[in-house]
């Protein structure tokens, strides 16, 4: 019974703690990501990095692109299929793959597409108010900034949701103005 309780307590950390560049994998709001797998030294496991277009520091050596658990520890993957299944469980679908060999080491590249991604819609038939579109773009950027602030723990979930709702309401008003 104690083991079952311990397992149940650990499930939230296992299911919801994976991040890349301190962004939860399920919250990465892009259409495509690339996972890159390289062999670990003296191991059968792979190092998996995820590139979603994030900014990385030159001196970090890609450390920010590795998948980490809730405690900031890097996750181990048995194979590229293990990583692919992990990403599928987090909302991504396989698109294409290729392998490069660099100095006797295979480097695997898998391109994935987010299943739930919906591109911003604009109509070519209806003229857009350019001033309103500039404001909307700034508000959308603010939503991304708010997500980062929320993920850092500087604001509560309620504060985050309230601000997002206010921004969405304002955006909807701007879209109805001709």
N, C-alpha and C positions, 0 to 999 in steps of 0.2 A: 504494500500500500504506500509506503514511504517513497519507493522508487517511482511509482505512478505519479504521485504528487510532485516530485522533483521534475519529472519529464514534462508535466503540464505547466509548471512554472517556467520552464526553459523555452517552451514553444514560442511565446511571443518574441523572444530575443532571436530565435532561429528564423522565424518567418518575416520579421519586419525590420531587422536591423541592418541589412546589407546596404552599403553605400559605395559610391565612387565619387571622389573629390568632395566628400561630405554631403553628397546629394543622394537621398534614397533612390534606389534603382527604379522603383515604380513611379517616382515623381519626375524623372528625367523627361522633359517635354520637348522631344525632338522626334523627327520621323525615322531617322536612321541612326544606328550605332554600329561600331565595328568592334568585335572582340578579337584580340590578338593573343595567341597562345605560344609560349616558349617553354622548353623543358627546364625543370628545376635541376640544379647541380646535384648529382648523386641521389636522384630520386626518380620514381616513375610518374610522379605528379607533374602538373603544368602550372606555370605562372600565367594568370589570365589578366590582361589589361582591357579596359573598356574605354573607347574613344567615342565621345558624343559631341565633339567640337569644343570641349571645355578648355579653358586656359590652364596651362600648367607652367610651373616655374622651371626655368632652364636648369637650375642646379638640383632639382628634385629627382631627376633621372626617371621620371614617369611614376614615381611613388604614388602620386595623387590619382593615377588611373587604375590602380589595383582595386579589386573588390574587397571591401572590409566588412567585418561583422559589427555588431552593436558596440563591441569593446574596442574597435579600431584595429583589430588583428586581421591580417590578410587571410582570405578564404583559400583553401586548397581545392583543386579540381583534379579528378582522376584522368580526365581526357577532355578533348574538345567537345565530345558529345555530352559529357557531364556538364560542361559550361553552357552548351546550347540548351539542354534541358532546364538548367537553372534560369537562363534568360527567358525561355518560353514560359516558365512558371511566373515570371515577372512581367509578362505582357509583350514579349517580342517574338517575331516570326523570322525564320531563316529566309534569306534572299539568295545569297551566293557565297562561294568560298574559293580561296586559292592559297597555295603554299609557296613560300620562298625558302630556299636553302641558303643560309649564310654561315660560311665556315663550318661545315659538317653539322649544323643545327637547323632543323626545320622550324620555320616561323609560320604559324597558321593564322590566316585572316578570314574571319566570317563576318559578312555584312548581314545585319538584322534590321527588320522594320518593326516599329511599334504598332501593335494591333489596333489600339484605340486612338491613334493619332488622327486628328482632323485638322487639315490646313485651314488657315483663316480664309473665309469666303468673301470675295468681292465680285461685284457684277460689272462686266464690261459694258452692259447695256444701260446701266443707270449711272449718270455722272456722280462722282463722289465730291463732297465738299472737302477741298484739300486742307483747309485749316482744321476742320473737325478730324480728318484722318491723322494729321500730325498730333493732335491732342490724344486721340485714341491710341496711337502708337506709343506715346509717352506713358499713358496709363497702363498699357499692356506691359511695358518695361518695368513699371512700378510694381506690378503684380509679381513679376519674376524676382525683383528685389525683396518684396515682402516674404516670398517663399524662402529665400535665403536667410532672412532675419528670423523667420519662424523656425527653420531647421537649426539655426544656431542656438535657439532657446531664449532669445532676447524678448520674445513676445509669446503670449499664450495662444492656444488654438482658437479660443473665442475672439481675441483681439485680431488675429490673422483673418478669420472668417468674416468678422464684421467689416474690416477694411476692404476685403475682396468683394463683398456684397455691395458696399458703397461704390466701389470703382465700377463694378458691372452695371449697376443702375445708371451711373453717369454715362458710361459708354453707350448703353441702350438709348438714353435720351439723345446723345449726340448723333446716333445713327438714324434717328427719326427726323432730325432737322434737315431740311433740304438746303 
